[in-house]
Amino acid sequence: MSFMGSVGLSLAVLARVTSVALTQDPLPLNPENYKVIVENERVRVLDFRLRKGAKEASHSHPAHVVYVVEPFRIRFTFPDGHSAVRVAKAGGVLYSEAVTHASENIGDTDAHGILVELKTAADRQASIPTVAPQAPTDVLTAVSFIQGSPRRKPRSSASSCH
């Protein structure tokens, strides 16, 4: 192989390694901050917490939705070096396209949210289920989370038959 061919191959390998490094899964990098609630071929739902003053190394998320459980103020630093501060109130819902960032909680409270990562068709093709298929009752649990617990009708204490 020629010198130029070797350089080209080396650059291709470096680009691939850099790409993989930039798309790091946050779970193994920050296991104290993420807990998988449910994962299937379409979504991964994470309980996310970042303590006041804590930092996370650069990691990536696919397109996702966040439900803010506790308010937060987080500085995100992106691969190109620029940063942005996101302030969110409890009960807020945020959407983001796929992103790679490092995070730092610069607020006065611990951050807490439910992060719903959306999987693409390519992700679904490549994924191997990591949890058993969900029973129909799991769907009811998800609906209960969004709408609240179903209420039962009160039983009548009086009987019409004597």
Order of alpha helices (4+ residues) and beta strands (2+ residues): alpha-alpha-beta-beta-beta-beta-beta-beta-beta-beta-beta-alpha-alpha
